Amino acid sequence: MSIGQLQDQIAIVTGGASPRGIGFAIASRFAQEGATVVILDLDAGAAQHAANLIGQQHLGLACDVRNENQANQTVRQVLDRYGQADVLVNNAGVSQSQRLLSSTQEDYDLVMDVSVRGSFNMSRAVVPHMQSRQRGAIVCMGSVAAQRGGGILGGPHYSAAKGALQSLAKAMARELAPDRIRVNAIAPGMVDTDLLLGKIDDEGKQRVAQTIPLGRLAQASDIANACLFLVSDQSAYITGLVLDVSGGLHIH
Ligand SMILES: NC(=O)c1ccc[n+]([C@@H]2O[C@H](COP(=O)([O-])OP(=O)(O)OC[C@H]3O[C@@H](n4cnc5c(N)ncnc54)[C@H](O)[C@@H]3O)[C@@H](O)[C@H]2O)c1
């Protein structure tokens, strides 16, 4: 029997409760490689249900990543239970398509806080433990909206949040490299998940697909495979990268 790439590792994935979402696809892919996954999301029942869909040994917990106390307490719970955390994927995010003049202060706070403050909180919660073991891999879920200046579905506050998150990943990569903690980001193009619900219909998706060099939207599994690469030893010498997974939508 072959040994999985993440055998005996504990991986925390935020925003993983939706079975059609990117976080769930990442958690499932990691589990296939031998990891035990901890799915965090707003609703405890939904998080635990998602974890159970992957297998009984996995865990789902409620955690609003915007809240520093909740982030700290959740990571403490994971460490008390498993004694280690090898991987953190900062995947939780909210997308809104409001344009500049129709976005409110509340819209701005929500979109920025989930992506940026949430990743800041979760990383700060887990990094002391990773430093004590001198190992760890963190991935932040950005978007090509950051590089392209939006223009697909997300409004300007969404592009700004993803740009800030990708910069946070780079800065953490530089700061934490001496502790053997690697930090990278992924910039997906358009991924067919529930994030698109109410923003684009099937016809719209087909129109967008025609503008993508590879001719289709991404599936959540496309992003999960890239994420596996970034947390596995296959990318042992890569840190501070923003990996474009957009089917050529953004070629720079
Ligand atoms: N779908 C796309 O086209 C696309 C493209 C680029 C980037 N992304 C990014 O990928 C990530 C995953 O998106 P998805 O497409 O799977 O959407 P999704 O809506 O299925 O997943 C987002 C998850 O985050 C959770 N969440 C929201 N606020 C939270 C909070 N405060 N604390 C904890 N969890 C919270 C939601 O409950 C949800 O389960 C997001 O960061 C999104 O911005 C998506």
The ligand as an SDF file (V2000), in Angstrom:
LIG
                    3D

 44 48  0  0  0  0  0  0  0  0999 V2000
  -15.7570   30.2930   -6.3360 N   0  0  0  0  0  0  0  0  0  0  0  0
  -14.9060   31.0960   -6.9480 C   0  0  0  0  0  0  0  0  0  0  0  0
  -15.0680   31.4150   -8.1420 O   0  0  0  0  0  0  0  0  0  0  0  0
  -13.6920   31.6280   -6.2320 C   0  0  0  0  0  0  0  0  0  0  0  0
  -12.7010   32.2640   -6.9910 C   0  0  0  0  0  0  0  0  0  0  0  0
  -11.5760   32.7780   -6.3510 C   0  0  0  0  0  0  0  0  0  0  0  0
  -11.4490   32.6400   -4.9870 C   0  0  0  0  0  0  0  0  0  0  0  0
  -12.4300   32.0210   -4.2480 N   0  0  0  0  0  0  0  0  0  0  0  0
  -12.2370   31.9300   -2.8040 C   0  0  0  0  0  0  0  0  0  0  0  0
  -12.2520   30.5920   -2.3900 O   0  0  0  0  0  0  0  0  0  0  0  0
  -12.7020   30.5100   -1.0270 C   0  0  0  0  0  0  0  0  0  0  0  0
  -13.7780   29.4580   -0.9210 C   0  0  0  0  0  0  0  0  0  0  0  0
  -14.9030   29.8720   -1.6760 O   0  0  0  0  0  0  0  0  0  0  0  0
  -15.9990   28.8750   -2.2870 P   0  0  0  0  0  0  0  0  0  0  0  0
  -16.1150   29.2200   -3.7170 O   0  0  0  0  0  0  0  0  0  0  0  0
  -15.7120   27.4830   -1.8820 O   0  0  0  0  0  0  0  0  0  0  0  0
  -17.3060   29.4560   -1.5890 O   0  0  0  0  0  0  0  0  0  0  0  0
  -18.2320   28.9210   -0.4190 P   0  0  0  0  0  0  0  0  0  0  0  0
  -19.1990   30.0360   -0.1530 O   0  0  0  0  0  0  0  0  0  0  0  0
  -18.7610   27.5760   -0.7480 O   0  0  0  0  0  0  0  0  0  0  0  0
  -17.2300   28.7650    0.8170 O   0  0  0  0  0  0  0  0  0  0  0  0
  -16.9190   29.8000    1.7050 C   0  0  0  0  0  0  0  0  0  0  0  0
  -17.0910   29.2420    3.1190 C   0  0  0  0  0  0  0  0  0  0  0  0
  -16.6020   30.2020    4.0600 O   0  0  0  0  0  0  0  0  0  0  0  0
  -17.4680   30.1630    5.1710 C   0  0  0  0  0  0  0  0  0  0  0  0
  -17.3430   31.3950    5.9540 N   0  0  0  0  0  0  0  0  0  0  0  0
  -17.8280   32.6190    5.6540 C   0  0  0  0  0  0  0  0  0  0  0  0
  -17.5410   33.4870    6.6410 N   0  0  0  0  0  0  0  0  0  0  0  0
  -16.8570   32.7920    7.5820 C   0  0  0  0  0  0  0  0  0  0  0  0
  -16.2900   33.1330    8.8340 C   0  0  0  0  0  0  0  0  0  0  0  0
  -16.3850   34.3850    9.3130 N   0  0  0  0  0  0  0  0  0  0  0  0
  -15.6490   32.1790    9.5410 N   0  0  0  0  0  0  0  0  0  0  0  0
  -15.5680   30.9110    9.0810 C   0  0  0  0  0  0  0  0  0  0  0  0
  -16.0790   30.5260    7.8890 N   0  0  0  0  0  0  0  0  0  0  0  0
  -16.7260   31.4540    7.1630 C   0  0  0  0  0  0  0  0  0  0  0  0
  -18.8470   29.9960    4.5580 C   0  0  0  0  0  0  0  0  0  0  0  0
  -19.8080   29.5610    5.5210 O   0  0  0  0  0  0  0  0  0  0  0  0
  -18.5720   28.9910    3.4660 C   0  0  0  0  0  0  0  0  0  0  0  0
  -18.7410   27.6490    3.9070 O   0  0  0  0  0  0  0  0  0  0  0  0
  -13.1440   31.9280   -0.6570 C   0  0  0  0  0  0  0  0  0  0  0  0
  -12.1090   32.5700    0.0570 O   0  0  0  0  0  0  0  0  0  0  0  0
  -13.3420   32.5940   -2.0040 C   0  0  0  0  0  0  0  0  0  0  0  0
  -13.2030   33.9910   -1.9230 O   0  0  0  0  0  0  0  0  0  0  0  0
  -13.5380   31.4970   -4.8490 C   0  0  0  0  0  0  0  0  0  0  0  0
  1  2  1  0
  2  3  2  0
  2  4  1  0
  4  5  1  0
  4 44  2  0
  5  6  2  0
  6  7  1  0
  7  8  2  0
  8  9  1  0
  8 44  1  0
  9 10  1  0
  9 42  1  0
 10 11  1  0
 11 12  1  0
 11 40  1  0
 12 13  1  0
 13 14  1  0
 14 15  2  0
 14 16  1  0
 14 17  1  0
 17 18  1  0
 18 19  2  0
 18 20  1  0
 18 21  1  0
 21 22  1  0
 22 23  1  0
 23 24  1  0
 23 38  1  0
 24 25  1  0
 25 26  1  0
 25 36  1  0
 26 27  1  0
 26 35  1  0
 27 28  2  0
 28 29  1  0
 29 30  1  0
 29 35  2  0
 30 31  1  0
 30 32  2  0
 32 33  1  0
 33 34  2  0
 34 35  1  0
 36 37  1  0
 36 38  1  0
 38 39  1  0
 40 41  1  0
 40 42  1  0
 42 43  1  0
M  CHG  2   8   1  16  -1
M  END
$$$$
